[in-house]
Amino acid sequence: MSLKSIKKIRALKEEQLNKIIKSAWQDRISFEEIKESLGLTEAEVITVMQRELKPGSFRLWRKRVSGRLTKHKKLCEYKISNES
């Protein structure tokens, strides 16, 4: 992760962190939507989650979002277009 990303994450206020965490836990909010609304890339969201959650909660979240198509807009759109 770049120094710029690290500085951006450290500058976040508690209210912003809470919104990022809430959005990241939501199944229907993709990483692309998080980037559009909050300005953080997927890698930055993962870093925030790792820093702010307990280790067990972070592992549970990573396991949950790793195989979820809805967290990745392009994968979700690809699957929908192939089903048609």
Sequence and secondary structure as in RCSB ss.txt:
>XXXX:A:sequence
MSLKSIKKIRALKEEQLNKIIKSAWQDRISFEEIKESLGLTEAEVITVMQRELKPGSFRLWRKRVSGRLTKHKKL
CEYKISNES
>XXXX:A:secstr
  HHHHHHHHT  HHHHHHHHHHHH TTS HHHHHHHH   HHHHHHHHHHHS HHHHHHHHHHHHT GGGSHHH
HHHHHHHH 
